[in-house]
Amino acid sequence: MPEWWTHFFDEDDYALFLGEPVSPERTRSEAKGIASLVGLQDGNWVLDVGCGTGRHCVAFQEIGIRATELDLSAQMLANALKADSVRPGGPRHFICRGSALSIPFLAGVFDAVTFLYTSFGFCEHEADNTTWLAEMRRVLRPSGQCVIDLANRFREPFTQHTVRHAGSRSLVIDKCLDIERGRVRVRWRVYTGRLCDRDVSLHWRAYTPWELAATMGRAGLVSHHVSMATTTAHRSRRTRQG
Ligand SMILES: C[S@@+](CC[C@H](N)C(=O)[O-])C[C@H]1O[C@@H](n2cnc3c(N)ncnc32)[C@H](O)[C@@H]1O
């Protein structure tokens, strides 16, 4: 059976209930922060893996960085294109559909690769998460860097019951942390009136910084900056032999 993340983001209700997760101002400030963290300059190329609706790429381009959006979900990319058609300043450089497990670009072409707002750690088996990072490392140029932004295992309120409404539809999210396996487990139920249309189980890795550093190491990356603000942002470089 295919893993949940291969189809989950293609359903309308993700965009309907969650939409743009934070304000455009915050997205802009995140893009600026990332550019300064990894020393990006005008004209550098960034690949945003699991870009969703491409909000960070728009913000990168506003500060002169060339951004390429990669996402597996046709629905997410369709929403990105729709937003593009009404945005002043015209279309973005590249929007590409493909999987992080087999990135459709040549080796060594990007100055930086980003995984933002928890776009990593979905695979059930850690070996696949390592492959995901190894692919990212392959497309980085030799001194390139990556930024991984994940929910903070020590600060995120993982035990949560949330209800959201959109017109006649409601979303009920039940979330908990499986400490033994280091995974967040979520039950996502969508109702039209009192009828449950969709009942999905999702799960992803909630890494501690050292667990993530170990997975990075297996992919040939060295972690050299960890920020534990509201999220865990890891910056890493390719190893010299990579
Ligand atoms: C939580 S959303 C984050 C979206 C975006 N980074 C943001 O900040 O709004 C995760 C994204 O990862 C994408 N994704 C999941 N698995 C993927 C894969 N194997 N390859 C590429 N993208 C993937 C999903 O389609 C979804 O758009």
The ligand as a MOL file (V3000), in Angstrom:
LIG
                    3D

  0  0  0     0  0            999 V3000
M  V30 BEGIN CTAB
M  V30 COUNTS 27 29 0 0 0
M  V30 BEGIN ATOM
M  V30 1 C 3.5490 20.3820 5.2750 0
M  V30 2 S 3.5780 20.7270 3.5490 0 CHG=1
M  V30 3 C 4.7550 22.0720 3.5190 0
M  V30 4 C 4.6100 22.9550 2.3150 0
M  V30 5 C 5.5750 24.1430 2.1900 0
M  V30 6 N 6.9670 23.7890 2.3650 0
M  V30 7 C 5.2070 25.3090 3.0830 0
M  V30 8 O 6.0870 25.8010 3.8030 0
M  V30 9 O 4.0420 25.7410 3.0480 0 CHG=-1
M  V30 10 C 4.5390 19.3500 2.9260 0
M  V30 11 C 4.7040 19.3210 1.4230 0
M  V30 12 O 5.6060 18.2520 1.0640 0
M  V30 13 C 5.1340 17.6630 -0.1540 0
M  V30 14 N 5.6910 16.3080 -0.2950 0
M  V30 15 C 5.3570 15.2070 0.4050 0
M  V30 16 N 6.0780 14.1720 -0.0060 0
M  V30 17 C 6.8960 14.6150 -1.0000 0
M  V30 18 C 7.8770 14.0020 -1.8350 0
M  V30 19 N 8.1720 12.6880 -1.7440 0
M  V30 20 N 8.5220 14.7610 -2.7340 0
M  V30 21 C 8.2330 16.0880 -2.8730 0
M  V30 22 N 7.3090 16.7200 -2.1230 0
M  V30 23 C 6.6470 15.9870 -1.1880 0
M  V30 24 C 3.6260 17.6960 -0.0130 0
M  V30 25 O 2.9610 17.5350 -1.2580 0
M  V30 26 C 3.4080 19.0620 0.6480 0
M  V30 27 O 3.2170 20.0710 -0.3130 0
M  V30 END ATOM
M  V30 BEGIN BOND
M  V30 1 1 1 2
M  V30 2 1 2 3
M  V30 3 1 2 10
M  V30 4 1 3 4
M  V30 5 1 4 5
M  V30 6 1 5 6
M  V30 7 1 5 7
M  V30 8 2 7 8
M  V30 9 1 7 9
M  V30 10 1 10 11
M  V30 11 1 11 12
M  V30 12 1 11 26
M  V30 13 1 12 13
M  V30 14 1 13 14
M  V30 15 1 13 24
M  V30 16 1 14 15
M  V30 17 1 14 23
M  V30 18 2 15 16
M  V30 19 1 16 17
M  V30 20 1 17 18
M  V30 21 2 17 23
M  V30 22 1 18 19
M  V30 23 2 18 20
M  V30 24 1 20 21
M  V30 25 2 21 22
M  V30 26 1 22 23
M  V30 27 1 24 25
M  V30 28 1 24 26
M  V30 29 1 26 27
M  V30 END BOND
M  V30 END CTAB
M  END
